Amino acid sequence: MIVEVILDAIVFVVLGIVGLFPPLPVMRFDFLDDVIGVIGLADMFVSVHVVAVCFGIIMLVLNAHLIWSVIMWIARKIPGVN
């Protein structure tokens, strides 16, 4: 009960602060129809799934040094592992 009152007060304050900002302008996303159409046309020739997998592999290879550095940093944090 006390926690609920405290959280309600926090929500009231946060919503009051957010209410001070001007409203965002209405955004139109009509251009996405064209992008989806181009992806649909490209999907006729090359599978989008295959392109996504290839893109993932390329990103993995390009960031292999970073990934290895993070793995080694974590391994060094474990006592007794050289």
N, C-alpha and C positions, 0 to 999 in steps of 0.2 A: 504494500500500500504506500509506504513512504517512498520506495523506489519509483513507483508509478507517478507520484506527485513531482518528484525531482525530474524525471524524464519528460513529463508534460511541460514543466517550466523551461527546460532546455529547448524542447521543440518549439515552444512559443517564442523564445528569444531568437532562435535561429531563423524561424520563418519571418519574424519581424525585421531582422537584418536583411534577409533576402528580399523582402517586400520593398526595401528602400531603393533597390536598383531598378533602373528603367526596364521595361519589358523588351525582350529580344525581337528584332524584326522577323516577319514571316519569311521563312526560307522555302524556296521552290526547288524541287529535285527532279524537274522534267528532263534534265540532261542525262539522268541515269537510264532512261528508256533507250537512248541512243547507245550508251555504253553496253547495256545488256544485249541490244541487237547486234552490235559488233562481236561480242563474245559468242553469241549464238551462231553467227556466220563462221567465226573461226572454229567453233566446235564441229562444224561439218567436215573440216579438213583434218584437224588435230584435236584429239580428246583433251578437254580442259583438265580432266583428272591427271592425265599424263604430264601436261605442262606444269601443273601444281606440284607433282612429285619431283619432276626435274628441277623446278625452282627451289624446292626444299633441299634437295641434294646439293645444288650449287651453293646455297647459303650455308649448309653444313660444312662443305669443303672450304669455303672462303673464311669461315669463322672457326676452323679446327684449332688454330693456335689459342684462341680465346677460350674455347671449350676445354682444351687440355689444361690451360693455366688455372681455370676454375676448379677442375677436378683435382689437380695437384695441390692447390691451396687448401681444399677441403681435406685431402689426405694428410697434409702436414699438420692439420689441427688435431688429428687423432694421435694420442700419445702411443709411442712404441712402433709407429709406422715410419719407415725411412723413405 
